[in-house]
Amino acid sequence: MERPKLPLGTHPVEMGGYILPTMEVKRLMERLTRVVMNRLPGMIVYGRPRIGKTKSVEFALNYLPTQIGENFPILRTRCKSYRVPTEEKFFGDILSDFKFSFPAKRSPTAMRQQIVNLMLEQGERSKLRRVMLVIDEAQRLTELQYNWLIDIYNDLDSEKISMTVICVGQSELIDRRTYFLETKKSQIIGRFMTNEHEFFGIRTLKEVEHCLMCYDEVSEYPENSGYTYTRYFFPEAFSKGYRLKQCAKEVFDIFKDIRKEHGLSKKMEIPMEYFIFSIENALKLNGATGREVEWLTTNHWKEAINNSGYIESEVFMALA
Protein backbone atom coordinates (compact mmCIF):
# COMPACT_ATOMS: atom_id res chain seq x y z
CA MET A 1 0.00 0.00 0.00
CA GLU A 2 1.42 3.36 -1.06
CA ARG A 3 2.25 5.87 1.66
CA PRO A 4 -0.43 8.60 1.84
CA LYS A 5 0.56 11.96 0.38
CA LEU A 6 -0.35 14.66 2.87
CA PRO A 7 0.36 18.40 2.80
CA LEU A 8 3.36 19.14 5.01
CA GLY A 9 2.34 19.87 8.57
CA THR A 10 -1.12 18.30 8.41
CA HIS A 11 -0.43 14.92 10.02
CA PRO A 12 -1.72 14.65 13.63
CA VAL A 13 1.85 14.17 14.90
CA GLU A 14 2.77 17.49 13.28
CA MET A 15 -0.36 19.29 14.43
CA GLY A 16 -0.81 17.79 17.90
CA GLY A 17 -4.15 17.56 19.67
CA TYR A 18 -4.65 13.81 19.33
CA ILE A 19 -5.28 11.56 22.33
CA LEU A 20 -3.79 8.12 22.94
CA PRO A 21 -5.52 5.37 24.96
CA THR A 22 -2.71 5.08 27.48
CA MET A 23 -2.83 2.80 30.51
CA GLU A 24 -3.59 5.79 32.72
CA VAL A 25 -6.49 6.79 30.46
CA LYS A 26 -7.92 3.27 30.70
CA ARG A 27 -7.60 3.36 34.49
CA LEU A 28 -9.48 6.66 34.57
CA MET A 29 -12.18 5.32 32.25
CA GLU A 30 -12.75 2.32 34.52
CA ARG A 31 -13.08 4.61 37.53
CA LEU A 32 -15.54 6.94 35.81
CA THR A 33 -17.62 3.95 34.72
CA ARG A 34 -17.83 2.72 38.32
CA VAL A 35 -18.84 6.19 39.50
CA VAL A 36 -21.74 6.27 37.03
CA MET A 37 -22.89 2.68 37.50
CA ASN A 38 -22.81 3.02 41.30
CA ARG A 39 -24.68 6.35 41.09
CA LEU A 40 -22.04 8.18 43.10
CA PRO A 41 -22.57 11.95 43.46
CA GLY A 42 -19.05 13.12 42.73
CA MET A 43 -15.33 12.53 42.43
CA ILE A 44 -12.19 14.62 42.34
CA VAL A 45 -9.54 13.83 39.71
CA TYR A 46 -6.22 15.44 40.53
CA GLY A 47 -2.56 15.41 39.60
CA ARG A 48 0.44 17.63 39.00
CA PRO A 49 0.36 20.19 36.13
CA ARG A 50 0.98 19.09 32.51
CA ILE A 51 0.39 15.46 33.46
CA GLY A 52 -2.30 14.94 30.82
CA LYS A 53 -5.45 15.13 32.94
CA THR A 54 -7.54 17.28 30.62
CA LYS A 55 -6.96 15.28 27.42
CA SER A 56 -7.28 11.99 29.25
CA VAL A 57 -10.61 13.02 30.75
CA GLU A 58 -11.74 14.10 27.29
CA PHE A 59 -10.84 10.70 25.83
CA ALA A 60 -12.51 8.83 28.69
CA LEU A 61 -15.69 10.89 28.45
CA ASN A 62 -15.96 10.30 24.71
CA TYR A 63 -16.06 6.56 25.31
CA LEU A 64 -18.03 6.54 28.57
CA PRO A 65 -21.50 6.18 26.95
CA THR A 66 -20.18 3.17 25.03
CA GLN A 67 -18.81 1.67 28.23
CA ILE A 68 -22.09 1.96 30.13
CA GLY A 69 -24.26 1.13 27.12
CA GLU A 70 -26.64 4.04 27.61
CA ASN A 71 -27.26 7.52 26.30
CA PHE A 72 -25.56 9.45 29.06
CA PRO A 73 -25.47 13.26 28.99
CA ILE A 74 -22.12 14.82 29.88
CA LEU A 75 -21.71 18.58 30.27
CA ARG A 76 -18.37 20.26 30.69
CA THR A 77 -17.23 23.62 32.00
CA ARG A 78 -13.99 25.26 33.09
CA CYS A 79 -13.75 27.22 36.31
CA LYS A 80 -12.42 30.70 35.65
CA SER A 81 -10.24 32.66 38.02
CA TYR A 82 -12.20 35.49 39.63
CA ARG A 83 -10.94 38.13 42.00
CA VAL A 84 -14.43 38.18 43.50
CA PRO A 85 -16.71 35.28 42.45
CA THR A 86 -20.33 36.20 41.83
CA GLU A 87 -23.33 34.11 40.83
CA GLU A 88 -23.71 36.16 37.67
CA LYS A 89 -20.14 35.47 36.51
CA PHE A 90 -20.21 31.82 37.58
CA PHE A 91 -23.53 30.88 35.99
CA GLY A 92 -22.81 33.01 32.94
CA ASP A 93 -19.53 31.19 32.30
CA ILE A 94 -21.21 27.80 32.71
CA LEU A 95 -23.90 28.71 30.17
CA SER A 96 -21.22 30.01 27.82
CA ASP A 97 -19.30 26.71 28.12
CA PHE A 98 -22.56 24.88 27.39
CA LYS A 99 -22.74 26.92 24.15
CA PHE A 100 -26.03 28.41 25.27
CA SER A 101 -26.74 31.92 24.07
CA PHE A 102 -28.50 34.24 26.49
CA PRO A 103 -29.27 37.96 26.76
CA ALA A 104 -26.43 40.07 28.09
CA LYS A 105 -28.36 41.09 31.19
CA ARG A 106 -30.14 38.37 33.14
CA SER A 107 -30.50 37.83 36.84
CA PRO A 108 -28.39 35.12 38.50
CA THR A 109 -31.60 33.32 39.47
CA ALA A 110 -32.73 33.19 35.84
CA MET A 111 -29.32 31.93 34.69
CA ARG A 112 -29.25 29.23 37.36
CA GLN A 113 -32.73 28.13 36.34
CA GLN A 114 -31.62 27.95 32.72
CA ILE A 115 -28.75 25.66 33.73
CA VAL A 116 -31.17 23.48 35.70
CA ASN A 117 -33.61 23.37 32.78
CA LEU A 118 -30.86 22.31 30.36
CA MET A 119 -29.79 19.53 32.69
CA LEU A 120 -33.38 18.44 33.32
CA GLU A 121 -34.04 18.22 29.61
CA GLN A 122 -30.97 16.07 29.01
CA GLY A 123 -31.45 13.98 32.14
CA GLU A 124 -35.03 13.11 31.23
CA ARG A 125 -33.86 11.80 27.86
CA SER A 126 -31.54 9.34 29.59
CA LYS A 127 -32.80 6.03 30.96
CA LEU A 128 -30.45 6.56 33.88
CA ARG A 129 -32.13 9.90 34.71
CA ARG A 130 -28.68 11.20 35.44
CA VAL A 131 -26.34 13.89 34.11
CA MET A 132 -22.63 14.38 34.59
CA LEU A 133 -21.03 17.78 35.05
CA VAL A 134 -17.26 17.86 34.54
CA ILE A 135 -15.47 20.92 35.93
CA ASP A 136 -11.91 21.58 34.74
CA GLU A 137 -9.50 23.72 36.80
CA ALA A 138 -11.65 22.80 39.80
CA GLN A 139 -8.93 23.77 42.29
CA ARG A 140 -10.18 27.32 41.69
CA LEU A 141 -13.65 26.59 43.09
CA THR A 142 -14.42 28.45 46.30
CA GLU A 143 -16.83 27.49 49.06
CA LEU A 144 -19.36 29.92 47.61
CA GLN A 145 -19.23 28.26 44.20
CA TYR A 146 -19.63 24.80 45.71
CA ASN A 147 -22.73 26.06 47.51
CA TRP A 148 -24.13 27.38 44.23
CA LEU A 149 -23.55 23.95 42.71
CA ILE A 150 -25.40 22.41 45.65
CA ASP A 151 -28.40 24.59 44.76
CA ILE A 152 -28.34 23.16 41.22
CA TYR A 153 -27.90 19.65 42.62
CA ASN A 154 -30.92 20.08 44.89
CA ASP A 155 -33.10 21.55 42.13
CA LEU A 156 -32.37 18.54 39.93
CA ASP A 157 -32.88 16.11 42.78
CA SER A 158 -36.35 17.51 43.43
CA GLU A 159 -37.23 16.50 39.86
CA LYS A 160 -35.75 13.01 40.36
CA ILE A 161 -32.69 13.75 38.21
CA SER A 162 -29.30 12.89 39.71
CA MET A 163 -26.15 14.85 38.99
CA THR A 164 -22.62 13.48 39.20
CA VAL A 165 -19.93 16.16 39.44
CA ILE A 166 -16.37 15.33 38.39
CA CYS A 167 -13.90 17.97 39.59
CA VAL A 168 -10.66 17.87 37.61
CA GLY A 169 -7.69 19.87 38.79
CA GLN A 170 -4.35 20.06 40.51
CA SER A 171 -3.34 18.62 43.87
CA GLU A 172 -4.77 21.67 45.63
CA LEU A 173 -8.11 19.86 45.37
CA ILE A 174 -6.95 17.57 48.18
CA ASP A 175 -5.97 20.59 50.28
CA ARG A 176 -9.39 22.08 49.64
CA ARG A 177 -11.09 18.87 50.80
CA THR A 178 -8.94 18.83 53.95
CA TYR A 179 -10.04 22.39 54.67
CA PHE A 180 -13.70 21.47 54.24
CA LEU A 181 -13.22 18.50 56.60
CA GLU A 182 -11.62 20.72 59.24
CA THR A 183 -14.40 23.29 58.95
CA LYS A 184 -17.11 20.58 58.94
CA LYS A 185 -18.47 21.38 55.48
CA SER A 186 -19.92 17.89 55.13
CA GLN A 187 -22.55 19.01 52.61
CA ILE A 188 -19.78 19.90 50.13
CA ILE A 189 -17.66 16.81 50.74
CA GLY A 190 -20.67 14.49 50.58
CA ARG A 191 -21.79 15.73 47.20
CA PHE A 192 -18.51 16.40 45.42
CA MET A 193 -15.51 14.90 47.20
CA THR A 194 -16.28 11.48 48.66
CA ASN A 195 -14.32 9.75 45.90
CA GLU A 196 -10.92 10.61 44.48
CA HIS A 197 -8.71 9.53 41.60
CA GLU A 198 -5.08 10.56 41.46
CA PHE A 199 -3.81 10.90 37.91
CA PHE A 200 -0.19 10.01 37.26
CA GLY A 201 2.28 10.57 34.48
CA ILE A 202 4.39 7.76 33.05
CA ARG A 203 6.26 5.92 35.80
CA THR A 204 7.09 2.44 34.52
CA LEU A 205 8.73 0.75 31.57
CA LYS A 206 5.45 -1.03 30.86
CA GLU A 207 3.67 2.32 30.48
CA VAL A 208 6.37 3.58 28.10
CA GLU A 209 6.03 0.45 26.00
CA HIS A 210 2.24 0.72 25.92
CA CYS A 211 2.34 4.36 24.84
CA LEU A 212 4.85 3.66 22.06
CA MET A 213 2.74 0.69 20.97
CA CYS A 214 -0.15 3.11 20.37
CA TYR A 215 1.93 4.79 17.66
CA ASP A 216 2.73 1.39 16.15
CA GLU A 217 -0.68 -0.24 16.23
CA VAL A 218 -3.58 1.88 17.49
CA SER A 219 -3.18 5.27 15.79
CA GLU A 220 -3.87 5.60 12.08
CA TYR A 221 -4.03 8.53 9.68
CA PRO A 222 -5.65 8.99 7.27
CA GLU A 223 -8.43 6.79 8.60
CA ASN A 224 -8.51 3.31 7.03
CA SER A 225 -5.22 3.99 5.21
CA GLY A 226 -3.40 1.21 7.01
CA TYR A 227 -0.71 3.72 8.00
CA THR A 228 -0.17 3.99 11.72
CA TYR A 229 1.81 6.98 12.93
CA THR A 230 5.02 4.95 13.09
CA ARG A 231 4.51 3.52 9.62
CA TYR A 232 3.78 6.96 8.13
CA PHE A 233 7.06 8.46 9.35
CA PHE A 234 9.19 5.33 8.89
CA PRO A 235 7.55 3.31 6.08
CA GLU A 236 10.66 1.36 5.09
CA ALA A 237 11.71 0.52 8.63
CA PHE A 238 8.14 -0.44 9.48
CA SER A 239 8.04 -2.88 6.56
CA LYS A 240 11.22 -4.48 7.96
CA GLY A 241 9.60 -5.03 11.36
CA TYR A 242 10.89 -2.01 13.27
CA ARG A 243 8.49 -0.67 15.92
CA LEU A 244 8.69 2.18 18.43
CA LYS A 245 7.73 -0.16 21.27
CA GLN A 246 11.03 -1.95 20.67
CA CYS A 247 12.71 1.29 21.81
CA ALA A 248 10.83 1.36 25.13
CA LYS A 249 13.67 0.38 27.45
CA GLU A 250 16.10 2.66 25.63
CA VAL A 251 13.72 5.63 25.94
CA PHE A 252 12.93 4.84 29.57
CA ASP A 253 16.63 4.65 30.44
CA ILE A 254 17.38 7.94 28.66
CA PHE A 255 14.74 9.73 30.75
CA LYS A 256 16.27 8.26 33.92
CA ASP A 257 19.82 9.18 32.87
CA ILE A 258 18.87 12.76 31.97
CA ARG A 259 17.25 13.19 35.38
CA LYS A 260 20.44 11.99 37.09
CA GLU A 261 22.55 14.38 35.01
CA HIS A 262 20.47 17.30 36.28
CA GLY A 263 20.36 16.17 39.90
CA LEU A 264 16.66 15.27 39.91
CA SER A 265 16.41 12.70 42.70
CA LYS A 266 12.65 12.39 43.17
CA LYS A 267 10.84 9.33 41.87
CA MET A 268 10.38 9.67 38.12
CA GLU A 269 6.96 10.61 36.80
CA ILE A 270 7.04 11.82 33.19
CA PRO A 271 4.23 14.26 32.34
CA MET A 272 2.37 12.93 29.32
CA GLU A 273 2.69 16.27 27.53
CA TYR A 274 6.50 16.11 27.50
CA PHE A 275 6.58 12.40 26.71
CA ILE A 276 4.37 13.02 23.66
CA PHE A 277 6.51 16.01 22.64
CA SER A 278 9.57 13.76 22.77
CA ILE A 279 8.01 11.12 20.52
CA GLU A 280 6.76 13.76 18.10
CA ASN A 281 10.21 15.33 17.94
CA ALA A 282 11.79 11.97 17.16
CA LEU A 283 9.30 11.26 14.36
CA LYS A 284 9.25 14.72 12.81
CA LEU A 285 12.97 15.41 12.93
CA ASN A 286 14.15 12.02 11.72
CA GLY A 287 11.30 10.44 9.76
CA ALA A 288 10.09 10.72 6.17
CA THR A 289 9.30 14.44 6.52
CA GLY A 290 12.67 15.21 8.17
CA ARG A 291 16.14 13.72 7.89
CA GLU A 292 14.82 10.44 6.52
CA VAL A 293 17.11 8.29 8.64
CA GLU A 294 16.70 4.53 8.47
CA TRP A 295 15.65 4.19 12.11
CA LEU A 296 15.95 5.97 15.45
CA THR A 297 19.20 5.75 17.39
CA THR A 298 19.98 6.57 21.01
CA ASN A 299 21.27 10.01 19.97
CA HIS A 300 18.05 10.73 18.10
CA TRP A 301 16.01 9.93 21.20
CA LYS A 302 18.29 12.05 23.41
CA GLU A 303 17.90 15.00 21.06
CA ALA A 304 14.12 14.56 20.95
CA ILE A 305 13.80 14.43 24.74
CA ASN A 306 16.17 17.35 25.31
CA ASN A 307 14.14 19.47 22.87
CA SER A 308 10.80 18.61 24.50
CA GLY A 309 11.11 21.04 27.42
CA TYR A 310 10.94 18.15 29.88
CA ILE A 311 14.11 18.91 31.82
CA GLU A 312 13.39 22.63 32.13
CA SER A 313 9.94 21.79 33.49
CA GLU A 314 11.26 19.21 35.96
CA VAL A 315 13.97 21.53 37.26
CA PHE A 316 11.39 24.27 37.76
CA MET A 317 9.01 21.87 39.56
CA ALA A 318 11.86 20.71 41.82
CA LEU A 319 12.57 24.31 42.82
CA ALA A 320 8.92 25.30 43.25
URKA-V871569 format. One line per field, one symbol per residue. ss: DSSP state (@ for helix, = for strand, . for the rest). burial: b if it has 9 or more other ideal C-beta (glycine too) atoms within 8 Angstrom, else e. A space follows every 10 residues. Layout:
# URKA-V871569
ss: ???
burial: ???
This chain:
# URKA-V871569
ss: .......... .@@@@..... ..@@@@@@@@ @@@@@@@... .=====.... ..@@@@@@@@ @@@@@@@@.. ..======.. ......@@@@ @@@@@@@... .......@@@ @@@@@@@@@@ @@@@@....= ======.@@@ ..@@@@@@@@ @@@@@@@@.. .========. .@@@@@@@@@ @@...@@@@@ @@..====.. .=..@@@@@@ @@@@@@@@.. ........@@ @@@.@@@@@. ...@@@@@@@ @@@@@@@@@@ @........= .@@@@@@@@@ @@@@@@.... .......@@@ @@@@@@...@ @@@@@@@@@.
burial: eeebeeeeee bbbbeeeeeb ebbbbbebbe bbbbbbeeeb bbbbbbbbeb bbbebbbbbb bebbbeebee ebbbbbbbbe eeeeeebbbb bbbbbebbee eeeeeeebee bbbbbbebbb ebbeebebbb bbbbbbbbbb beeebbbbbb bbbebbbeee bbbbbbbbbb bbbbebbeeb beeebeebbb bbbbbbbebb bbbeeebbbb bbbbbbebbb beeebebbbb bbbbbebbee eebbbebbeb bbebbbebbe ebebeeeebb bbbbbbbbbb bbbbbbbbee eebeebeeeb bbbbbeebeb bebbbeeeee
